[in-house]
């Protein structure tokens, strides 16, 4: 049963990925729908970042991780190179944890 479920999910995922290029020229979206889709993508990304940075095993992750993510986000917003963004976020989180901030 598990193998069948995995195969069905794989086929469904592939179908969704292939549908985009096949339907690109056949479906036209209004400007309002395009704007809503862009907003929805932003909201989903923010929700993912919030969930990943604020929780750990369904509990609050402590202050070090959200502060590290915020420092990384600030560096990315200031257009720092990606490697520097990751290093700043990791160093901030590690430094705060070393200082005793949970």
N, C-alpha and C positions, 0 to 999 in steps of 0.2 A: 504494500500500500504506500509506503514512504517513497519508493522509487517512482511509482506512478505519479504521485503528487509533485515530486521534483521535476519530472519530465513535463507535466502539464504546465507548471510554472515557467519552465524554460521555454516552452513553445509560446506561451502567452507573452513573455518578455520579448522574445524575438519578433513576434507579430507586431507588438507596439513599436519596436525600433524600426522595422521595415515599413510600417504604415506611414511614417513621417515623410520619407522621400517620395513614396508613391502618391500620397494625397496632397503634396505641397501645392501643385498647380491646380488641383480640382476644388479646393476649398478656399474661399476668401473670408477673411475675418475683418470685422469692422474695426475702426480705430479704437473704439471703446473696449472691445473684447481684447485687443492687443495690449491696451493699457492695463486692463484687469489681470491679464496673464502675467505681465511683467511685475505688477504689484504682488500677485500671489507668489511668484518665485522669490521675491525679496522677503516676504513674510515667512515663507518656509525656511529660507536660509537663516533668518534671524532666530526662528524657533529652534532650529537645529543647533546653532551656536549657543543659545541660552540653555538648552537642555544639556548639551555636552559640557558646558563650563560651570554650570551651577549645581549639577547633581552628580552623585556617585552612589550607585546601588540604592537608588530611590531616596537618598538623604542629601542634605546640603553638603557640597563638596568642600566647604571652608572658604576662607577669603583669599588664599594664595592663588588658587586656580583662576577665579574670575578676574582678579587684578592682573595676572599674567596675560590672560586673553585680551583684556582691555588695552594693555600696553602694546601687545602685538597688533591689535586693531588700529590703535593710534599710529603706530609705525607704518602700517599698510596704507592708512588714509593719507599719510604724509609722503606716500610713494617710495618708501624704502625698499631696497631689494628684498626678495622673498626670503633668502637665507638670513638676512639681518632681522627680518620680522620674526622668524621662527626662533632665532637665537635670543632675541630680546624677550620674547614671551617666555621661553624656557628658563632663561637666566632670572627673570623677575620672579617666576613661580618658585624656582629652586632657592633663590635668595630669601624670599619670604618664609618658606618652609624651614630653611636653615636658621632663620631668626626666631622661629617658634610660632609663627603665624600659621594656624592650621589651614 
